[in-house]
Amino acid sequence: MRPRGLLLFIVALSFAGAGHSLIAHHAEVAEYDSTKPVKVSGTLAKAEWSNPHVWFYVEVKGDDGKVTTWGFSTQPPGVLMRRGVSKSALKIGSTVNVEGVRACAST
């Protein structure tokens, strides 16, 4: 399963109503375009709980019924665990609401 060319940094992530705020450790200005916010709701399809960053994939159904898979990157597992977010929070098949910003286009 591959995302459709979109890499996003997560600013806020909500699993089943429990919000967890996630902050960047890279220079956000250099990697992410804060003028392009994104909000999606969908089904958690896949999660990769590994260094250097946790990645997860959300399937979002459009108004036309077409499903698009979005890929999201967040903090390393150790940072999330210290903030009280465990691997068990990423339940495949659960409905998630994600807010973030798009990655800057690569040159």
C-alpha positions in Angstrom: 0.0 0.0 0.0 1.5 3.3 -1.1 0.3 6.8 -0.3 -0.6 8.9 -3.3 2.5 11.0 -3.3 1.5 13.0 -0.2 3.7 13.2 2.8 2.2 14.9 5.8 3.5 16.0 9.1 1.0 15.5 11.9 0.3 18.4 14.2 -2.6 16.8 15.9 -4.0 13.3 15.8 -7.2 12.0 17.3 -8.0 8.3 17.8 -11.6 7.5 18.8 -12.0 10.9 20.5 -8.8 10.9 22.5 -6.6 13.7 21.2 -2.8 13.6 21.5 -0.7 16.6 20.4 2.4 15.8 18.5 5.2 18.4 17.9 8.0 18.3 15.2 11.7 17.8 16.1 12.8 18.9 12.6 12.7 22.4 11.3 9.1 22.5 10.3 9.6 25.5 8.1 12.2 23.6 6.0 10.1 20.5 5.5 6.4 21.4 5.8 4.2 24.1 4.3 2.1 25.5 7.1 0.0 27.4 4.5 -1.4 24.1 3.3 -3.3 22.5 6.3 -5.0 19.2 5.8 -7.8 17.5 7.7 -8.9 14.0 6.9 -11.2 11.4 8.5 -11.0 7.8 7.5 -10.1 4.2 8.4 -6.7 3.3 9.8 -5.4 0.8 7.2 -1.7 0.3 8.2 0.8 1.4 10.8 4.6 1.2 10.9 5.7 1.6 14.5 9.5 2.0 13.8 12.4 4.5 13.8 13.0 7.1 12.7 9.3 8.0 12.5 6.0 6.2 13.0 4.1 6.1 9.7 0.4 5.3 9.4 -1.9 5.1 6.5 -5.5 6.3 6.4 -8.1 5.3 3.7 -10.5 8.2 3.0 -13.6 7.7 1.0 -14.5 10.7 -1.2 -17.9 12.0 -2.1 -17.7 10.0 -5.3 -17.1 6.8 -3.4 -13.4 6.5 -4.5 -11.0 5.6 -1.7 -7.7 7.5 -1.4 -4.9 6.3 0.9 -3.1 9.1 2.8 0.3 8.5 4.4 1.2 10.3 7.6 4.5 10.6 9.4 4.8 11.5 13.1 7.3 11.4 16.0 9.7 8.4 16.7 8.2 5.6 18.8 10.2 6.6 21.9 8.9 10.2 21.8 5.3 9.0 21.4 5.6 6.5 24.3 7.1 9.2 26.6 4.0 11.2 25.8 1.7 8.4 26.7 0.9 7.2 23.1 1.4 3.4 22.8 1.5 1.2 19.7 -1.9 -0.1 20.8 -3.4 3.3 20.0 -3.0 2.5 16.3 -5.8 0.0 15.9 -6.2 -1.1 12.3 -9.7 -0.6 11.2 -10.5 2.2 13.6 -11.9 5.5 12.5 -9.3 8.4 12.9 -9.4 12.1 12.4 -6.0 13.6 11.4 -4.9 17.2 11.1 -1.5 18.2 9.8 0.2 20.1 7.0 1.6 19.0 3.7 5.2 18.4 3.1 7.0 20.9 0.9 7.4 19.7 -2.7 10.8 18.0 -3.3 13.0 19.6 -6.0 
